[in-house]
């Protein structure tokens, strides 16, 4: 314990003598650790956000998507492909085990109220969509299938749309909005999902009856079909039945049938690879920081050769000298790692309102562990050089 205290005291005294040099040396580790931790924090936040979004879709959810979907074509299978129609929805609805089914058409356009305009994502669907997915309603009511059949010009607004076009959710109800030169009456307001810049996807959405939006969708097509099974035990069988039904009209490569958990797994797999690559790139700065520590430790050893000789002369062993300089390297690296963590926490706190991010215990332990390893790996050679000096040559060094 006494030797450990001596080592720490000696390291701190050297840092005190060379404040600027110590800070600049730790800067490389600081940048590397903060880069890695921040990327991990944003990665964890994004994964949690995606998982939460899929939870809002509900359980026992099956999706019929154009192309081959995520995970089968490198994540690009949803681009292009076919579009679905009412015949597809009707045939799927007749399958055994289907509790509810809805088709979706989506288009991003500008909408207007009396005095304001806003870019929004218009989702045209049937009233069954509210049974298929867990869309929370803050004020007002959902439209009905009767509204859809007669093409009623009614709309349900997302939270951000309401905030930008109206004073409050209550004041938005029964007010008109213009979508593609068509006048719609607001009958409901969805609950805000939050999530900052990402959450705005849901909060900037407007839901209208499918048959009221033919001005946006003259081909009367759906981009996707979502359905809810009666229970989770029949999802696999239901997927096979849907595929068999769809193959009577389309080729196998034209569509994919997947459940929400599969889609989430595919998205997470793609994201994990991307995040790993980004973290690996950021980790290069840690190596650069480690090289900086090694260079400075060589300089430190050269500056303190006489001190090393005196210590050896009064009884210090090679192991004592090795541990002393190795410990100084580790402390210097840990200092950079700790400051990198502090900066990471500050950045995450500042951006959390815009982007989902959080730092978990694992990230903290990884940051401190990597800092220690860098201190050992890049400090061992200078420390060994110091330990290999003989007392005579060290004392006589000029």
C-alpha positions in Angstrom: 0.0 0.0 0.0 2.9 2.4 0.9 4.5 1.7 -2.5 1.2 2.3 -4.3 0.8 5.7 -2.5 4.4 6.6 -3.4 3.8 5.8 -7.1 0.6 7.8 -7.3 2.2 10.7 -5.4 5.2 10.6 -7.7 3.0 10.6 -10.8 0.9 13.5 -9.6 4.1 15.5 -8.8 5.4 14.9 -12.3 2.0 15.9 -13.8 2.2 19.1 -11.6 5.6 19.9 -12.9 4.5 19.4 -16.5 0.8 20.5 -16.5 0.5 21.5 -20.2 2.3 18.4 -21.4 0.2 16.1 -19.3 -3.0 17.7 -20.5 -2.0 17.6 -24.1 -0.9 14.0 -23.7 -4.3 13.0 -22.2 -6.1 14.9 -24.9 -5.7 12.0 -27.4 -7.2 9.5 -25.0 -9.9 12.1 -24.1 -11.0 12.4 -27.7 -10.8 8.7 -28.4 -12.8 7.7 -25.3 -15.5 10.4 -25.8 -15.9 9.5 -29.5 -16.3 5.8 -28.7 -18.7 6.4 -25.7 -20.8 8.9 -27.6 -21.2 6.6 -30.6 -22.2 3.8 -28.2 -24.6 6.1 -26.4 -26.3 7.2 -29.6 -26.4 3.6 -30.8 -28.1 2.4 -27.6 -30.5 5.3 -27.7 -31.4 4.6 -31.3 -31.9 0.9 -30.6 -34.2 1.6 -27.7 -36.1 4.2 -29.7 -36.6 1.6 -32.5 -37.7 -1.0 -30.0 -40.2 1.4 -28.4 -41.6 2.3 -31.9 -42.2 -1.3 -32.7 -43.9 -1.8 -29.3 -46.4 0.9 -30.3 -47.3 -1.3 -33.3 -48.6 -4.0 -31.0 -48.0 -7.7 -30.6 -49.0 -10.4 -33.0 -48.4 -7.9 -35.9 -47.7 -9.3 -39.4 -46.6 -7.0 -42.2 -46.9 -7.5 -46.0 -44.3 -5.3 -47.6 -43.1 -4.6 -51.2 -39.9 -6.3 -52.3 -38.0 -8.6 -50.1 -37.8 -6.5 -47.0 -34.9 -5.8 -44.6 -32.3 -8.4 -44.1 -32.8 -10.2 -47.4 -31.5 -7.6 -49.8 -29.1 -5.6 -47.6 -32.0 -3.4 -46.3 -32.9 -2.1 -49.7 -35.8 -4.5 -50.5 -38.5 -1.9 -49.6 -37.4 0.4 -52.3 -39.4 -0.1 -55.5 -41.4 -3.4 -55.6 -45.2 -3.6 -56.1 -48.1 -1.8 -54.6 -51.1 -3.5 -53.1 -54.9 -2.9 -53.5 -58.2 -3.6 -51.9 -58.4 -7.1 -53.4 -55.2 -8.0 -51.4 -56.7 -6.6 -48.2 -60.0 -8.4 -48.7 -58.3 -11.8 -49.4 -56.1 -11.4 -46.3 -59.1 -10.4 -44.1 -60.8 -13.7 -45.1 -57.9 -15.8 -43.8 -58.5 -17.8 -40.6 -56.9 -16.2 -37.6 -56.8 -12.6 -38.8 -58.3 -10.3 -36.2 -58.0 -7.1 -38.1 -56.2 -5.8 -41.2 -55.5 -2.4 -42.8 -53.7 -1.1 -45.9 -51.5 2.0 -45.8 -50.7 4.8 -48.2 -48.1 7.4 -47.1 -47.1 10.7 -48.7 -45.2 13.7 -47.4 -46.7 17.0 -48.5 -47.4 20.5 -47.2 -50.6 21.1 -45.3 -52.2 24.4 -44.3 -54.5 25.8 -41.6 -55.9 29.3 -41.7 -52.6 31.1 -41.2 -49.9 28.5 -41.1 -48.4 25.7 -43.3 -46.4 22.7 -42.4 -44.7 19.7 -44.0 -46.4 16.5 -42.8 -46.6 12.8 -43.5 -50.2 12.0 -44.6 -51.1 8.4 -43.9 -54.3 7.2 -45.6 -55.8 4.0 -44.2 -59.0 2.4 -42.8 -60.4 2.6 -39.3 -59.1 -1.0 -38.7 -55.6 0.6 -38.5 -56.5 1.7 -35.0 -57.1 -1.9 -34.0 -53.9 -3.2 -35.7 -51.5 -0.7 -34.1 -51.5 1.0 -30.8 -52.0 4.6 -31.8 -52.7 6.8 -28.7 -55.4 9.4 -28.9 -55.0 12.6 -26.8 -58.2 14.5 -27.8 -61.2 13.8 -30.0 -62.0 10.5 -31.7 -60.8 8.1 -34.4 -62.7 8.0 -37.7 -64.9 5.0 -38.4 -65.1 2.5 -41.3 -68.3 4.3 -42.3 -66.2 7.5 -42.6 -63.8 5.6 -44.8 -66.5 4.1 -47.1 -68.1 7.5 -47.8 -64.6 9.2 -48.2 -65.3 11.6 -45.3 -62.8 14.5 -45.2 -61.8 14.1 -41.6 -58.3 14.0 -40.1 -56.3 13.0 -37.0 -53.2 15.2 -36.3 -49.9 14.3 -34.7 -48.7 16.4 -31.7 -46.1 18.5 -33.6 -48.6 19.4 -36.3 -51.0 20.6 -33.7 -48.4 22.7 -32.0 -47.3 24.4 -35.2 -50.8 25.0 -36.7 -52.9 25.6 -33.6 -52.7 27.0 -30.1 -53.6 23.7 -28.4 -55.1 20.2 -29.0 -58.5 21.5 -27.9 -58.5 24.4 -30.2 -57.5 22.1 -33.2 -60.7 20.0 -32.9 -63.4 20.8 -35.5 -61.0 23.2 -37.3 -60.2 22.8 -41.1 -56.9 21.9 -42.6 -56.1 21.9 -46.3 -54.4 18.8 -47.8 -53.7 18.9 -51.5 -56.4 21.6 -52.0 -58.9 19.4 -50.1 -60.5 20.7 -47.0 -60.4 18.3 -44.0 -61.9 18.7 -40.5 -59.8 17.8 -37.5 -61.6 15.2 -35.4 -58.7 13.9 -33.2 -55.2 14.6 -31.9 -52.7 11.8 -31.3 -50.6 11.6 -28.2 -47.0 12.9 -28.6 -44.4 10.2 -28.8 -41.4 12.4 -28.2 -38.0 11.1 -29.1 -36.7 14.5 -30.4 -35.7 14.6 -34.1 -36.6 10.9 -34.5 -39.9 11.0 -32.6 -41.1 13.7 -35.0 -41.8 11.1 -37.6 -44.9 10.0 -35.7 -45.7 13.4 -34.2 -45.6 15.0 -37.7 -48.2 12.5 -39.1 -51.7 13.1 -40.2 -54.1 10.1 -40.5 -57.0 10.4 -42.9 -59.6 7.8 -44.4 -58.1 6.0 -47.3 -61.0 6.7 -49.6 -60.8 10.4 -48.9 -57.3 10.7 -50.2 -57.6 9.7 -53.8 -56.3 13.1 -54.8 -53.0 12.1 -53.3 -53.3 8.5 -54.4 -55.0 8.4 -57.8 -54.0 4.7 -58.4 -55.8 3.7 -55.2 -52.8 1.6 -54.0 -51.4 0.7 -50.7 -47.7 0.8 -49.8 -48.0 -1.9 -47.2 -50.6 -4.1 -45.4 -50.5 -4.6 -41.6 -52.6 -7.2 -39.8 -53.1 -8.5 -36.3 -53.4 -12.2 -35.6 -55.9 -13.5 -33.1 -53.0 -14.8 -31.0 -49.2 -15.3 -31.2 -49.3 -19.1 -31.6 -50.7 -18.9 -35.1 -48.4 -16.2 -36.5 -46.2 -18.7 -38.4 -49.1 -20.5 -39.9 -50.8 -17.2 -40.8 -47.6 -15.9 -42.5 -47.6 -19.1 -44.7 -51.3 -18.6 -45.6 -50.7 -15.0 -46.5 -47.8 -15.9 -48.7 -49.7 -18.6 -50.5 -52.6 -16.2 -51.1 -50.3 -13.4 -52.4 -48.5 -15.8 -54.7 -51.7 -16.2 -56.7 -51.3 -12.6 -57.9 -47.6 -11.8 -57.5 -44.2 -13.3 -58.0 -42.2 -14.4 -54.9 -39.7 -11.6 -55.2 -42.5 -8.9 -55.4 -43.4 -9.0 -51.7 -42.4 -10.2 -48.3 -44.4 -11.3 -45.3 -42.8 -10.7 -41.9 -43.7 -10.1 -38.3 -42.6 -7.1 -36.3 -40.0 -9.0 -34.2 -38.3 -10.3 -37.4 -38.2 -6.8 -38.9 -36.9 -5.4 -35.7 -34.1 -8.1 -35.5 -33.1 -7.3 -39.1 -33.0 -3.6 -38.5 -31.0 -4.1 -35.3 -28.5 -6.5 -37.1 -27.9 -3.9 -39.8 -27.5 -1.2 -37.2 -25.2 -3.2 -35.1 -22.8 -3.7 -38.0 -22.9 0.0 -38.8 -22.3 1.0 -35.2 -19.4 -1.5 -34.8 -17.7 0.0 -37.9 -18.2 3.6 -36.6 -16.9 2.6 -33.1 -13.8 0.9 -34.7 -13.1 4.0 -36.7 -13.4 6.2 -33.6 -11.1 3.7 -31.7 -8.2 4.7 -34.1 -8.0 7.9 -32.2 -7.3 5.9 -29.0 -4.3 4.2 -30.7 -3.0 7.7 -31.7 -3.5 8.8 -28.1 -1.6 5.7 -26.9 1.3 6.5 -29.2 1.3 10.0 -27.7 1.5 8.6 -24.2 4.4 6.3 -25.2 6.4 9.2 -26.7 5.9 11.4 -23.6 6.8 8.6 -21.3 10.1 8.1 -23.2 10.7 11.8 -22.7 9.9 11.5 -19.0 12.3 8.6 -18.6 15.1 10.6 -20.3 14.4 13.6 -18.0 14.5 11.5 -14.8 17.4 9.2 -15.5 19.4 10.6 -12.6 16.4 10.2 -10.3 16.2 6.5 -11.5 19.9 6.0 -10.7 19.6 7.4 -7.2 16.6 5.2 -6.5 18.4 2.2 -7.8 21.4 3.1 -5.7 19.5 3.3 -2.4 17.7 -0.1 -3.0 14.9 0.2 -5.5 14.6 -2.9 -7.7 14.1 -3.1 -11.5 10.6 -4.2 -10.8 10.0 -1.1 -8.6 11.1 1.2 -11.4 9.1 -0.7 -14.0 5.9 -0.4 -11.8 6.5 3.2 -11.1 6.6 4.4 -14.7 4.0 1.9 -15.9 1.6 3.2 -13.2 2.3 6.8 -14.3 1.4 5.8 -17.9 -1.8 4.1 -16.7 -2.8 7.1 -14.5 -2.2 9.5 -17.4 -4.4 7.3 -19.7 -7.1 7.0 -17.1 -7.1 10.8 -16.6 -7.9 11.2 -20.3 -10.5 8.4 -20.1 -12.2 10.0 -17.1 -12.3 13.4 -18.7 -13.6 11.8 -21.9 -16.5 10.2 -19.9 -17.3 13.6 -18.3 -17.5 15.3 -21.7 -19.6 12.4 -23.0 -22.1 12.8 -20.2 -22.3 16.5 -20.8 -22.9 16.0 -24.6 -25.6 13.4 -24.0 -27.4 15.6 -21.5 -27.4 18.5 -24.0 -28.7 16.5 -27.0 -31.1 14.2 -25.3 -34.0 16.5 -26.2 -33.2 16.2 -29.9 -31.8 12.7 -30.1 -32.4 9.5 -28.0 -29.1 8.7 -26.3 -27.9 7.3 -23.0 -24.7 6.0 -21.4 -25.0 2.7 -19.6 -22.7 1.1 -17.0 -21.2 -1.2 -19.6 -20.0 1.8 -21.7 -18.4 3.4 -18.6 -16.6 0.2 -17.7 -15.4 -0.3 -21.3 -14.1 3.3 -21.4 -12.1 2.9 -18.2 -11.0 -0.6 -19.1 -9.7 0.5 -22.5 -8.0 3.5 -21.0 -6.2 1.2 -18.5 -5.2 -1.2 -21.3 -3.8 1.6 -23.4 -1.8 2.8 -20.5 -0.3 -0.6 -20.0 0.4 -1.4 -23.7 1.9 1.9 -24.6 3.6 2.5 -21.3 5.4 -0.9 -20.9 8.2 -0.1 -23.3 9.2 3.3 -21.7 8.9 1.7 -18.3 11.1 -1.3 -19.3 13.7 1.2 -20.7 13.7 2.9 -17.3 13.9 -0.4 -15.4 16.8 -1.6 -17.5 19.1 1.3 -16.6 21.9 0.4 -14.3 22.5 2.6 -11.2 26.0 3.6 -12.4 25.1 4.7 -15.9 22.0 6.5 -14.7 23.9 8.5 -12.1 26.7 9.4 -14.5 24.1 10.4 -17.2 24.5 14.1 -18.4 
